[in-house]
């Protein structure tokens, strides 16, 4: 998670990270405001794998469910800039989805990587601590899981 600095500084930092990675990268449009914009990009880039076919188009909820599986099965870099502009609770739901996936992968498995940016922290870590799933045998607190999954880079 990249916070602080100007919009241009955050964009440059993300561009440098993308240049150095060997992962396939999906960079969501900057400043998405709604869940529908997120799903539109998922559809456009085919970031979902339907497990059943329907006549016509899949609905928003279906695409989102299929997107869960795609996140689980892919080893790539996902970039969402200025995520603070997206309406809550969707921005929290989307980030916690990625965090849960990273936390629940087995050792040695490939997993998805996420880079997000925003101009301030906006208590995001605290809010995400309330959103994520905590397994019964987990010894860490929800906050420790979030902090362990999100490296905060302040500009």
CNS distance restraints for C-alpha pairs under 8 A (distance, minus, plus):
assign (resid   1 and name CA) (resid 115 and name CA) 5.74 0.50 0.50
assign (resid   1 and name CA) (resid 116 and name CA) 4.86 0.50 0.50
assign (resid   1 and name CA) (resid 117 and name CA) 5.49 0.50 0.50
assign (resid   1 and name CA) (resid 118 and name CA) 7.87 0.50 0.50
assign (resid   1 and name CA) (resid 150 and name CA) 6.20 0.50 0.50
assign (resid   1 and name CA) (resid 151 and name CA) 5.92 0.50 0.50
assign (resid   1 and name CA) (resid 152 and name CA) 4.80 0.50 0.50
assign (resid   1 and name CA) (resid 153 and name CA) 6.04 0.50 0.50
assign (resid   2 and name CA) (resid  10 and name CA) 6.77 0.50 0.50
assign (resid   2 and name CA) (resid 115 and name CA) 7.52 0.50 0.50
assign (resid   2 and name CA) (resid 116 and name CA) 6.25 0.50 0.50
assign (resid   2 and name CA) (resid 117 and name CA) 4.56 0.50 0.50
assign (resid   2 and name CA) (resid 118 and name CA) 6.55 0.50 0.50
assign (resid   2 and name CA) (resid 152 and name CA) 5.96 0.50 0.50
assign (resid   2 and name CA) (resid 153 and name CA) 4.79 0.50 0.50
assign (resid   2 and name CA) (resid 154 and name CA) 5.98 0.50 0.50
assign (resid   2 and name CA) (resid 155 and name CA) 7.31 0.50 0.50
assign (resid   3 and name CA) (resid  10 and name CA) 7.47 0.50 0.50
assign (resid   3 and name CA) (resid 117 and name CA) 5.74 0.50 0.50
assign (resid   3 and name CA) (resid 118 and name CA) 5.17 0.50 0.50
assign (resid   3 and name CA) (resid 119 and name CA) 5.23 0.50 0.50
assign (resid   3 and name CA) (resid 120 and name CA) 5.37 0.50 0.50
assign (resid   3 and name CA) (resid 121 and name CA) 6.28 0.50 0.50
assign (resid   3 and name CA) (resid 152 and name CA) 7.19 0.50 0.50
assign (resid   3 and name CA) (resid 153 and name CA) 6.23 0.50 0.50
assign (resid   3 and name CA) (resid 154 and name CA) 4.99 0.50 0.50
assign (resid   3 and name CA) (resid 155 and name CA) 6.27 0.50 0.50
assign (resid   4 and name CA) (resid  10 and name CA) 7.67 0.50 0.50
assign (resid   4 and name CA) (resid 118 and name CA) 7.00 0.50 0.50
assign (resid   4 and name CA) (resid 119 and name CA) 4.73 0.50 0.50
assign (resid   4 and name CA) (resid 120 and name CA) 5.44 0.50 0.50
assign (resid   4 and name CA) (resid 121 and name CA) 7.95 0.50 0.50
assign (resid   4 and name CA) (resid 154 and name CA) 5.60 0.50 0.50
assign (resid   4 and name CA) (resid 155 and name CA) 5.04 0.50 0.50
assign (resid   5 and name CA) (resid   9 and name CA) 5.92 0.50 0.50
assign (resid   5 and name CA) (resid  10 and name CA) 6.55 0.50 0.50
assign (resid   5 and name CA) (resid 119 and name CA) 6.77 0.50 0.50
assign (resid   5 and name CA) (resid 154 and name CA) 7.61 0.50 0.50
assign (resid   5 and name CA) (resid 155 and name CA) 4.93 0.50 0.50
assign (resid   6 and name CA) (resid  10 and name CA) 6.32 0.50 0.50
assign (resid   6 and name CA) (resid 119 and name CA) 7.21 0.50 0.50
assign (resid   7 and name CA) (resid  11 and name CA) 6.17 0.50 0.50
assign (resid   7 and name CA) (resid 119 and name CA) 7.30 0.50 0.50
assign (resid   8 and name CA) (resid  12 and name CA) 6.12 0.50 0.50
assign (resid   9 and name CA) (resid  13 and name CA) 6.19 0.50 0.50
assign (resid   9 and name CA) (resid 155 and name CA) 7.71 0.50 0.50
assign (resid  10 and name CA) (resid  14 and name CA) 6.23 0.50 0.50
assign (resid  10 and name CA) (resid 117 and name CA) 6.96 0.50 0.50
assign (resid  10 and name CA) (resid 155 and name CA) 7.64 0.50 0.50
assign (resid  11 and name CA) (resid  15 and name CA) 6.10 0.50 0.50
assign (resid  11 and name CA) (resid  81 and name CA) 7.94 0.50 0.50
assign (resid  12 and name CA) (resid  16 and name CA) 6.20 0.50 0.50
assign (resid  13 and name CA) (resid  17 and name CA) 6.35 0.50 0.50
assign (resid  14 and name CA) (resid  18 and name CA) 6.20 0.50 0.50
assign (resid  14 and name CA) (resid 115 and name CA) 7.82 0.50 0.50
assign (resid  15 and name CA) (resid  19 and name CA) 6.17 0.50 0.50
assign (resid  16 and name CA) (resid  20 and name CA) 6.40 0.50 0.50
assign (resid  17 and name CA) (resid  21 and name CA) 6.39 0.50 0.50
assign (resid  18 and name CA) (resid  25 and name CA) 7.28 0.50 0.50
assign (resid  23 and name CA) (resid  75 and name CA) 7.25 0.50 0.50
assign (resid  23 and name CA) (resid  76 and name CA) 5.02 0.50 0.50
assign (resid  23 and name CA) (resid  77 and name CA) 5.90 0.50 0.50
assign (resid  24 and name CA) (resid  75 and name CA) 7.83 0.50 0.50
assign (resid  24 and name CA) (resid  76 and name CA) 4.99 0.50 0.50
assign (resid  24 and name CA) (resid  77 and name CA) 6.14 0.50 0.50
assign (resid  25 and name CA) (resid  76 and name CA) 5.90 0.50 0.50
assign (resid  25 and name CA) (resid  77 and name CA) 4.66 0.50 0.50
assign (resid  25 and name CA) (resid  78 and name CA) 5.88 0.50 0.50
assign (resid  25 and name CA) (resid  79 and name CA) 7.49 0.50 0.50
assign (resid  26 and name CA) (resid  76 and name CA) 7.75 0.50 0.50
assign (resid  26 and name CA) (resid  77 and name CA) 6.26 0.50 0.50
assign (resid  26 and name CA) (resid  78 and name CA) 4.92 0.50 0.50
assign (resid  26 and name CA) (resid  79 and name CA) 6.17 0.50 0.50
assign (resid  27 and name CA) (resid  78 and name CA) 6.00 0.50 0.50
assign (resid  27 and name CA) (resid  79 and name CA) 4.61 0.50 0.50
assign (resid  27 and name CA) (resid  80 and name CA) 6.32 0.50 0.50
assign (resid  28 and name CA) (resid  38 and name CA) 7.66 0.50 0.50
assign (resid  28 and name CA) (resid  41 and name CA) 6.87 0.50 0.50
assign (resid  28 and name CA) (resid  78 and name CA) 7.57 0.50 0.50
assign (resid  28 and name CA) (resid  79 and name CA) 6.00 0.50 0.50
assign (resid  28 and name CA) (resid  80 and name CA) 5.27 0.50 0.50
assign (resid  28 and name CA) (resid  81 and name CA) 7.21 0.50 0.50
assign (resid  29 and name CA) (resid  41 and name CA) 7.85 0.50 0.50
assign (resid  29 and name CA) (resid  80 and name CA) 7.32 0.50 0.50
assign (resid  29 and name CA) (resid  81 and name CA) 7.42 0.50 0.50
assign (resid  30 and name CA) (resid  80 and name CA) 6.87 0.50 0.50
assign (resid  30 and name CA) (resid  81 and name CA) 5.07 0.50 0.50
assign (resid  30 and name CA) (resid  82 and name CA) 6.22 0.50 0.50
assign (resid  31 and name CA) (resid  81 and name CA) 6.35 0.50 0.50
assign (resid  31 and name CA) (resid  82 and name CA) 5.13 0.50 0.50
assign (resid  31 and name CA) (resid  83 and name CA) 6.44 0.50 0.50
assign (resid  31 and name CA) (resid  84 and name CA) 8.00 0.50 0.50
assign (resid  31 and name CA) (resid  85 and name CA) 5.69 0.50 0.50
assign (resid  31 and name CA) (resid  86 and name CA) 7.01 0.50 0.50
assign (resid  32 and name CA) (resid  37 and name CA) 6.15 0.50 0.50
assign (resid  32 and name CA) (resid  38 and name CA) 6.92 0.50 0.50
assign (resid  32 and name CA) (resid  82 and name CA) 7.68 0.50 0.50
assign (resid  32 and name CA) (resid  83 and name CA) 7.04 0.50 0.50
assign (resid  32 and name CA) (resid  85 and name CA) 6.45 0.50 0.50
assign (resid  32 and name CA) (resid  86 and name CA) 5.54 0.50 0.50
assign (resid  33 and name CA) (resid  37 and name CA) 7.02 0.50 0.50
assign (resid  33 and name CA) (resid  85 and name CA) 5.41 0.50 0.50
assign (resid  33 and name CA) (resid  86 and name CA) 3.86 0.50 0.50
assign (resid  33 and name CA) (resid  87 and name CA) 5.81 0.50 0.50
assign (resid  34 and name CA) (resid  38 and name CA) 6.77 0.50 0.50
assign (resid  34 and name CA) (resid  86 and name CA) 5.50 0.50 0.50
assign (resid  34 and name CA) (resid  87 and name CA) 5.73 0.50 0.50
assign (resid  34 and name CA) (resid  90 and name CA) 7.74 0.50 0.50
assign (resid  35 and name CA) (resid  39 and name CA) 6.31 0.50 0.50
assign (resid  35 and name CA) (resid  86 and name CA) 7.46 0.50 0.50
assign (resid  35 and name CA) (resid  87 and name CA) 7.40 0.50 0.50
assign (resid  35 and name CA) (resid  90 and name CA) 6.10 0.50 0.50
assign (resid  35 and name CA) (resid  91 and name CA) 7.86 0.50 0.50
assign (resid  36 and name CA) (resid  40 and name CA) 5.98 0.50 0.50
assign (resid  36 and name CA) (resid  60 and name CA) 7.66 0.50 0.50
assign (resid  37 and name CA) (resid  41 and name CA) 6.37 0.50 0.50
assign (resid  38 and name CA) (resid  42 and name CA) 6.33 0.50 0.50
assign (resid  39 and name CA) (resid  43 and name CA) 6.09 0.50 0.50
assign (resid  39 and name CA) (resid  60 and name CA) 6.82 0.50 0.50
assign (resid  39 and name CA) (resid  63 and name CA) 7.30 0.50 0.50
assign (resid  39 and name CA) (resid  64 and name CA) 7.08 0.50 0.50
assign (resid  40 and name CA) (resid  44 and name CA) 6.07 0.50 0.50
assign (resid  41 and name CA) (resid  45 and name CA) 6.00 0.50 0.50
assign (resid  42 and name CA) (resid  46 and name CA) 5.67 0.50 0.50
assign (resid  42 and name CA) (resid  47 and name CA) 4.85 0.50 0.50
assign (resid  42 and name CA) (resid  48 and name CA) 6.82 0.50 0.50
assign (resid  42 and name CA) (resid  67 and name CA) 7.61 0.50 0.50
assign (resid  43 and name CA) (resid  47 and name CA) 6.46 0.50 0.50
assign (resid  43 and name CA) (resid  48 and name CA) 7.32 0.50 0.50
assign (resid  43 and name CA) (resid  63 and name CA) 7.56 0.50 0.50
assign (resid  47 and name CA) (resid  67 and name CA) 6.17 0.50 0.50
assign (resid  47 and name CA) (resid  70 and name CA) 6.32 0.50 0.50
assign (resid  48 and name CA) (resid  63 and name CA) 6.56 0.50 0.50
assign (resid  48 and name CA) (resid  64 and name CA) 7.79 0.50 0.50
assign (resid  48 and name CA) (resid  66 and name CA) 5.11 0.50 0.50
assign (resid  48 and name CA) (resid  67 and name CA) 4.28 0.50 0.50
assign (resid  48 and name CA) (resid  68 and name CA) 7.64 0.50 0.50
assign (resid  48 and name CA) (resid  69 and name CA) 7.13 0.50 0.50
assign (resid  48 and name CA) (resid  70 and name CA) 5.06 0.50 0.50
assign (resid  49 and name CA) (resid  66 and name CA) 5.43 0.50 0.50
assign (resid  49 and name CA) (resid  67 and name CA) 6.74 0.50 0.50
assign (resid  49 and name CA) (resid  69 and name CA) 6.98 0.50 0.50
assign (resid  49 and name CA) (resid  70 and name CA) 5.92 0.50 0.50
assign (resid  50 and name CA) (resid  63 and name CA) 7.54 0.50 0.50
assign (resid  50 and name CA) (resid  66 and name CA) 5.45 0.50 0.50
assign (resid  51 and name CA) (resid  66 and name CA) 7.39 0.50 0.50
assign (resid  54 and name CA) (resid  58 and name CA) 7.01 0.50 0.50
assign (resid  58 and name CA) (resid  62 and name CA) 5.88 0.50 0.50
assign (resid  58 and name CA) (resid  63 and name CA) 6.18 0.50 0.50
assign (resid  59 and name CA) (resid  63 and name CA) 6.19 0.50 0.50
assign (resid  60 and name CA) (resid  64 and name CA) 6.14 0.50 0.50
assign (resid  61 and name CA) (resid  65 and name CA) 6.16 0.50 0.50
assign (resid  62 and name CA) (resid  66 and name CA) 6.15 0.50 0.50
assign (resid  63 and name CA) (resid  67 and name CA) 5.92 0.50 0.50
assign (resid  64 and name CA) (resid  68 and name CA) 6.53 0.50 0.50
assign (resid  65 and name CA) (resid  69 and name CA) 7.11 0.50 0.50
assign (resid  66 and name CA) (resid  70 and name CA) 6.44 0.50 0.50
assign (resid  67 and name CA) (resid  71 and name CA) 6.17 0.50 0.50
assign (resid  68 and name CA) (resid  72 and name CA) 6.40 0.50 0.50
assign (resid  68 and name CA) (resid  97 and name CA) 7.65 0.50 0.50
assign (resid  69 and name CA) (resid  73 and name CA) 6.17 0.50 0.50
assign (resid  70 and name CA) (resid  74 and name CA) 6.02 0.50 0.50
assign (resid  71 and name CA) (resid  98 and name CA) 7.41 0.50 0.50
assign (resid  71 and name CA) (resid 101 and name CA) 7.45 0.50 0.50
assign (resid  71 and name CA) (resid 112 and name CA) 6.48 0.50 0.50
assign (resid  72 and name CA) (resid 101 and name CA) 6.41 0.50 0.50
assign (resid  72 and name CA) (resid 111 and name CA) 7.04 0.50 0.50
assign (resid  72 and name CA) (resid 112 and name CA) 7.38 0.50 0.50
assign (resid  73 and name CA) (resid 111 and name CA) 7.59 0.50 0.50
assign (resid  74 and name CA) (resid 110 and name CA) 7.61 0.50 0.50
assign (resid  74 and name CA) (resid 111 and name CA) 6.43 0.50 0.50
assign (resid  74 and name CA) (resid 112 and name CA) 5.98 0.50 0.50
assign (resid  75 and name CA) (resid 110 and name CA) 5.68 0.50 0.50
assign (resid  75 and name CA) (resid 111 and name CA) 4.94 0.50 0.50
assign (resid  75 and name CA) (resid 112 and name CA) 4.69 0.50 0.50
assign (resid  75 and name CA) (resid 113 and name CA) 7.36 0.50 0.50
assign (resid  76 and name CA) (resid 111 and name CA) 7.45 0.50 0.50
assign (resid  76 and name CA) (resid 112 and name CA) 5.18 0.50 0.50
assign (resid  76 and name CA) (resid 113 and name CA) 6.10 0.50 0.50
assign (resid  77 and name CA) (resid 112 and name CA) 6.17 0.50 0.50
assign (resid  77 and name CA) (resid 113 and name CA) 4.70 0.50 0.50
assign (resid  77 and name CA) (resid 114 and name CA) 5.78 0.50 0.50
assign (resid  77 and name CA) (resid 115 and name CA) 7.48 0.50 0.50
assign (resid  78 and name CA) (resid 112 and name CA) 7.47 0.50 0.50
assign (resid  78 and name CA) (resid 113 and name CA) 6.09 0.50 0.50
assign (resid  78 and name CA) (resid 114 and name CA) 4.81 0.50 0.50
assign (resid  78 and name CA) (resid 115 and name CA) 6.26 0.50 0.50
assign (resid  79 and name CA) (resid 114 and name CA) 5.87 0.50 0.50
assign (resid  79 and name CA) (resid 115 and name CA) 4.77 0.50 0.50
assign (resid  79 and name CA) (resid 116 and name CA) 5.84 0.50 0.50
assign (resid  80 and name CA) (resid 114 and name CA) 7.76 0.50 0.50
assign (resid  80 and name CA) (resid 115 and name CA) 6.33 0.50 0.50
assign (resid  80 and name CA) (resid 116 and name CA) 4.81 0.50 0.50
assign (resid  80 and name CA) (resid 117 and name CA) 6.72 0.50 0.50
assign (resid  81 and name CA) (resid 115 and name CA) 7.87 0.50 0.50
assign (resid  81 and name CA) (resid 116 and name CA) 5.38 0.50 0.50
assign (resid  81 and name CA) (resid 117 and name CA) 4.75 0.50 0.50
assign (resid  81 and name CA) (resid 118 and name CA) 6.65 0.50 0.50
assign (resid  82 and name CA) (resid  86 and name CA) 7.90 0.50 0.50
assign (resid  82 and name CA) (resid 116 and name CA) 7.14 0.50 0.50
assign (resid  82 and name CA) (resid 117 and name CA) 5.08 0.50 0.50
assign (resid  82 and name CA) (resid 118 and name CA) 4.38 0.50 0.50
assign (resid  82 and name CA) (resid 119 and name CA) 7.08 0.50 0.50
assign (resid  83 and name CA) (resid  91 and name CA) 6.54 0.50 0.50
assign (resid  83 and name CA) (resid 116 and name CA) 6.65 0.50 0.50
assign (resid  83 and name CA) (resid 117 and name CA) 6.33 0.50 0.50
assign (resid  83 and name CA) (resid 118 and name CA) 5.99 0.50 0.50
assign (resid  84 and name CA) (resid  91 and name CA) 7.36 0.50 0.50
assign (resid  84 and name CA) (resid 118 and name CA) 5.78 0.50 0.50
assign (resid  84 and name CA) (resid 119 and name CA) 7.90 0.50 0.50
assign (resid  84 and name CA) (resid 122 and name CA) 7.98 0.50 0.50
assign (resid  86 and name CA) (resid  90 and name CA) 7.23 0.50 0.50
assign (resid  86 and name CA) (resid  91 and name CA) 5.76 0.50 0.50
assign (resid  87 and name CA) (resid  91 and name CA) 6.25 0.50 0.50
assign (resid  88 and name CA) (resid  92 and name CA) 6.41 0.50 0.50
assign (resid  89 and name CA) (resid  93 and name CA) 6.02 0.50 0.50
assign (resid  90 and name CA) (resid  94 and name CA) 6.02 0.50 0.50
assign (resid  91 and name CA) (resid  95 and name CA) 6.25 0.50 0.50
assign (resid  92 and name CA) (resid  96 and name CA) 5.97 0.50 0.50
assign (resid  92 and name CA) (resid 124 and name CA) 8.00 0.50 0.50
assign (resid  92 and name CA) (resid 127 and name CA) 7.37 0.50 0.50
assign (resid  92 and name CA) (resid 128 and name CA) 6.19 0.50 0.50
assign (resid  92 and name CA) (resid 131 and name CA) 7.13 0.50 0.50
assign (resid  93 and name CA) (resid  97 and name CA) 6.10 0.50 0.50
assign (resid  93 and name CA) (resid 131 and name CA) 7.06 0.50 0.50
assign (resid  94 and name CA) (resid  98 and name CA) 6.65 0.50 0.50
assign (resid  95 and name CA) (resid  99 and name CA) 6.25 0.50 0.50
assign (resid  95 and name CA) (resid 128 and name CA) 7.78 0.50 0.50
assign (resid  96 and name CA) (resid 100 and name CA) 5.92 0.50 0.50
assign (resid  96 and name CA) (resid 128 and name CA) 6.36 0.50 0.50
assign (resid  96 and name CA) (resid 131 and name CA) 6.40 0.50 0.50
assign (resid  96 and name CA) (resid 132 and name CA) 5.47 0.50 0.50
assign (resid  97 and name CA) (resid 101 and name CA) 6.30 0.50 0.50
assign (resid  97 and name CA) (resid 132 and name CA) 7.72 0.50 0.50
assign (resid  98 and name CA) (resid 102 and name CA) 6.25 0.50 0.50
assign (resid  98 and name CA) (resid 112 and name CA) 7.63 0.50 0.50
assign (resid  98 and name CA) (resid 114 and name CA) 7.19 0.50 0.50
assign (resid  99 and name CA) (resid 103 and name CA) 6.08 0.50 0.50
assign (resid  99 and name CA) (resid 132 and name CA) 7.60 0.50 0.50
assign (resid  99 and name CA) (resid 146 and name CA) 7.16 0.50 0.50
assign (resid  99 and name CA) (resid 149 and name CA) 6.30 0.50 0.50
assign (resid  99 and name CA) (resid 150 and name CA) 7.92 0.50 0.50
assign (resid 100 and name CA) (resid 104 and name CA) 5.99 0.50 0.50
assign (resid 100 and name CA) (resid 132 and name CA) 6.58 0.50 0.50
assign (resid 100 and name CA) (resid 133 and name CA) 6.79 0.50 0.50
assign (resid 101 and name CA) (resid 105 and name CA) 6.28 0.50 0.50
assign (resid 101 and name CA) (resid 111 and name CA) 7.67 0.50 0.50
assign (resid 101 and name CA) (resid 112 and name CA) 7.82 0.50 0.50
assign (resid 102 and name CA) (resid 111 and name CA) 6.32 0.50 0.50
assign (resid 102 and name CA) (resid 112 and name CA) 6.90 0.50 0.50
assign (resid 102 and name CA) (resid 113 and name CA) 7.83 0.50 0.50
assign (resid 102 and name CA) (resid 149 and name CA) 7.31 0.50 0.50
assign (resid 103 and name CA) (resid 145 and name CA) 7.67 0.50 0.50
assign (resid 103 and name CA) (resid 149 and name CA) 7.23 0.50 0.50
assign (resid 105 and name CA) (resid 109 and name CA) 6.34 0.50 0.50
assign (resid 105 and name CA) (resid 110 and name CA) 7.82 0.50 0.50
assign (resid 105 and name CA) (resid 111 and name CA) 6.85 0.50 0.50
assign (resid 121 and name CA) (resid 125 and name CA) 7.76 0.50 0.50
assign (resid 123 and name CA) (resid 127 and name CA) 6.24 0.50 0.50
assign (resid 124 and name CA) (resid 128 and name CA) 5.96 0.50 0.50
assign (resid 125 and name CA) (resid 129 and name CA) 6.09 0.50 0.50
assign (resid 125 and name CA) (resid 143 and name CA) 7.12 0.50 0.50
assign (resid 125 and name CA) (resid 146 and name CA) 6.55 0.50 0.50
assign (resid 125 and name CA) (resid 147 and name CA) 7.13 0.50 0.50
assign (resid 126 and name CA) (resid 130 and name CA) 6.80 0.50 0.50
assign (resid 126 and name CA) (resid 143 and name CA) 6.90 0.50 0.50
assign (resid 127 and name CA) (resid 131 and name CA) 6.69 0.50 0.50
assign (resid 128 and name CA) (resid 132 and name CA) 6.23 0.50 0.50
assign (resid 128 and name CA) (resid 143 and name CA) 7.89 0.50 0.50
assign (resid 128 and name CA) (resid 146 and name CA) 6.91 0.50 0.50
assign (resid 129 and name CA) (resid 142 and name CA) 5.06 0.50 0.50
assign (resid 129 and name CA) (resid 143 and name CA) 4.92 0.50 0.50
assign (resid 129 and name CA) (resid 145 and name CA) 7.92 0.50 0.50
assign (resid 129 and name CA) (resid 146 and name CA) 6.26 0.50 0.50
assign (resid 130 and name CA) (resid 142 and name CA) 7.32 0.50 0.50
assign (resid 132 and name CA) (resid 142 and name CA) 6.96 0.50 0.50
assign (resid 133 and name CA) (resid 142 and name CA) 7.90 0.50 0.50
assign (resid 134 and name CA) (resid 138 and name CA) 6.60 0.50 0.50
assign (resid 134 and name CA) (resid 142 and name CA) 6.58 0.50 0.50
assign (resid 140 and name CA) (resid 144 and name CA) 5.93 0.50 0.50
assign (resid 140 and name CA) (resid 145 and name CA) 6.57 0.50 0.50
assign (resid 141 and name CA) (resid 145 and name CA) 6.41 0.50 0.50
assign (resid 142 and name CA) (resid 146 and name CA) 6.32 0.50 0.50
assign (resid 143 and name CA) (resid 147 and name CA) 6.06 0.50 0.50
assign (resid 144 and name CA) (resid 148 and name CA) 5.90 0.50 0.50
assign (resid 145 and name CA) (resid 149 and name CA) 6.14 0.50 0.50
assign (resid 146 and name CA) (resid 150 and name CA) 5.99 0.50 0.50
assign (resid 147 and name CA) (resid 151 and name CA) 6.83 0.50 0.50
